[in-house]
Every structure is written in C-alpha cells, then in structure tokens.
Amino acid sequence: MSINWYPGHMHKAQKQIKETLPKVDLIIEVLDARIPWSSENPAIAKLRGDKPCIKLLSKYDLADPKITTEWQAYLEKEKGVKTLAITTEQPARIQQIPDLCRKFFPSRDTSVKPIHTMIMGIPNVGKSTLINQLAGRMIAKTGNEPAVTKGQQRINLGNGIVLSDTPGILWPKVESRYSSYRLATTGAIKDTAMDYGDVAYFAADFLIKAYPDLLRKRYGLTDIPETELELLELIGRKRGCLAGGGRVDLNKVSEVFLHDFRAGSIGQITLETPAMITHESIEVAAETAAREAKKAARKQKKKGSREPRPDNRNEDSSSE
C-alpha cells in the first residue's frame, strides 16, 4: 500500500526537535497501545542518545490488556526506558506522569531546577488531549484529524516539569508494509491518503485470525467467514451497506468497519505483538538488504557503461 505522508511540516518539525533536544532532560514518547511498534518513530531512539525516555501507551482502553502488558515488559528491556499505559478517559492515570518523570532525577530539587521534557508522538495518538489534562487547561489544540498541532510550544506545568510540545510527525518512509496498514487502520493517516477498502481488507483478515469471538459478538455472526471479502460482505448486508441491485457497497462497509474498530466498538484489540514484530523485523531486514544489493548492482552497471573505451587511434600500427 502506498501512503502519502505530510511532507509540508515534517522537515521543519524534525529540525525544531534537533535544536531543542540538547536542552531536554527527558523524552516522553506517546505510542498507540494498539500498535506500539508501528507508532514508534525509529528516529527518536537515534536522536535521544542516552537521555531517559518514558513511553506512554495511549488509548490502552482500546487495546488488548494482556498484550499491552507484554509490550510494557518488552519496551522496558531498553536501557533508560519506563512505560505507562494511559487513556485520556482516566485523568488520574495521566497525573502519574510527573511523578514518573521525577523518579529519573530523585536528587533534583525541581522547584529550583525544573525537569525539561519533550513530548513526541505520531498524529492522532492523543498527545494534545494528554497535554491539556496535564496542564489542567486548554493549551494544545485537539481534533480527530491527524496533524492538528502545527508548531512547537513550551509549557510550564507548574509542578517542577516543563514540557516542550512538538507537532505530530510521521517519518518519510515506513519500511514494513504491515506497519503502514496498521497506521492506516488506527487512523494515524488522513483518510484522504488511503484506500478504505484496502485497509479494511487488511484489518478484516487480521481480526478473523486473531479475534473471531469479538467479531461474532459485535456483528451477530454464527460462523466466521474464511476470507476478508466474505466477512465485509456479510457485515455490509447486516448494516444495510447496499448499492444498486442489492450488491454490497464495499467502500461504505469498509468505512463502517474501520469506524467500529477505531471507536472500540468491536472490542479491545491490539494489531501487533512483540513476537510478531521480531519475525517481521527479520523479514524487513532481508527485504532491505535485497533492495540495497539491487541498487548497488544498478549503480555499478551504470558506472561501467560510462567508462571510456580504449582509444587505439594514436597507436603506431606500422611494422618495421
């Protein structure tokens, strides 16, 4: 699947982050608990160096609780990383974040020297709502559409924590095709940049295999169809998503299905597990190596075709 990112402000946002990072004590990265790996920006690990990092698993009320626990254990294997599962529906959990920040600097008097943090996250992960709840007032602009925050802002939370907000940025290229689909399924990508049917097929295929019981309960199904097309057509007929001649309108039912997923109406679902990502990372590494090898071969072939041929016109070909 081909996805169009948001190149307009992405470069500017990355530049702002690099300029601000030297003044930052701690990084807070907001991940989507339904796709902790796919919603993690690989550039952040490189940018932060040895700075401590809190990874917040946002929207955990929409994710599979058992797999969220697995992800927390997996992510905390990395040095200097702590995790916290949060939802904006439970403000009390969000208020644990300042205390977690202070645990990284137990000997610091934050009334004299505040802890400077930077919060990052992909679009539509709930970052702006989180900031407003931390601050106790409306500071960050919120919305259901991705890429609402346009520029960087600095917020003194008044409790020894200073927060630098950044625009939600997606990286220029997602190596894994699976991650691209997962980002689209959760709504991290503007709906105008994707094909609803394509994404719904991906989500339906995954849910048939991983969460058949939730599908049965949500859509009143006796048996789960074997293919994603059959599932979507069945849901379409039940929901009245019909076109002329009684045919199922696949685009309409795809919208309904993805909306149900994003709203949590189907149930608590996580689209990836640490075990899946371990397998996919090996696959992606092999695909990347193969692409690089082909690229190098083409470059070498092109270079060879440009090399000048020997010129024998000036050689003395007369015999004595």
Residue, then its C-alpha position, 0 to 999 in steps of 0.5 A: m500500500s502506498i501512503n502519502w505522508y505530510p511532507g509540508h511540516m515534517h522537515k521543519a518539525q524534525k529540525q525544531i526537535k534537533e535544536t531543542l533536544p540538547k536542552v531536554d532532560l527527558i523524552i516522553e514518547v506517546l505510542d498507540a497501545r494498539i500498535p506500539w511498534s508501528s507508532e514508534n518513530p525509529a528516529i527518536a531512539k537515534l536522536r535521544g542518545d542516552k537521555p531517559c525516555i518514558k513511553l506512554l501507551s495511549k488509548y490502552d482502553l482500546a487495546d488488548p490488556k494482556i498484550t499491552t502488558e507484554w509490550q510494557a515488559y518488552l519496551e522496558k528491556e531498553k536501557g533508560v526506558k519506563t512505560l505507562a499505559i494511559t487513556t485520556e478517559q482516566p485523568a488520574r492515570i495521566q497525573q502519574i506522569p510527573d511523578l514518573c518523570r521525577k523518579f529519573f532525577p530523585s536528587r533534583d530539587t525541581s522547584v529550583k531546577p525544573i525537569h525539561t521534557m519533550i513530548m513526541g508522538i505520531p498524529n492522532v495518538g492523543k498527545s494534545t488531549l494528554i497535554n491539556q489534562l496535564a496542564g489542567r487547561m486548554i493549551a494544545k489544540t485537539g481534533n480527530e484529524p491527524a496533524v492538528t498541532k502545527g508548531q512547537q510550544r513550551i509549557n510550564l506545568g507548574n509542578g517542577i516539569v516543563l514540557s516542550d510540545t512538538p507537532g505530530i510527525l510521521w517519518p518519510k518512509v515506513e519500511s514494513r508494509y504491515s506497519s503502514y496498514r496498521l497506521a492506516t487502520t488506527g487512523a494515524i493517516k488522513d483518510t484522504a491518503m488511503d484506500y478504505g477498502d484496502v485497509a479494511y481488507f487488511a484489518a478484516d483478515f487480521l481480526i478473523k485470525a486473531y479475534p473471531d469471538l469479538l467479531r461474532k459478538r459485535y456483528g451477530l455472526t454464527d460462523i466466521p467467514e474464511t476470507e476478508l471479502e466474505l466477512l465485509e460482505l456479510i457485515g455490509r448486508k447486516r448494516g444495510c451497506l447496499a448499492g444498486g441491485g442489492r450488491v454490497d457497497l464495499n467502500k461504505v462497509s469498509e468505512v463502517f468497519l474501520h469506524d467500529f474498530r477505531a471507536g472500540s466498538i468491536g472490542q479491545i484489540t491490539l494489531e501487533t505483538p512483540a513476537m510478531i514484530t521480531h519475525e517481521s523485523i527479520e523479514v524487513a531486514a532481508e527485504t532491505a538488504a535485497r533492495e540495497a544489493k539491487k541498487a548497488a548492482r544498478k549503480q555499478k552497471k551504470k558506472g561501467s557503461r560510462e567508462p571510456r573505451p580504449d582509444n587505439r587511434n594514436e597507436d603506431s600500427s606500422s611494422e618495421 
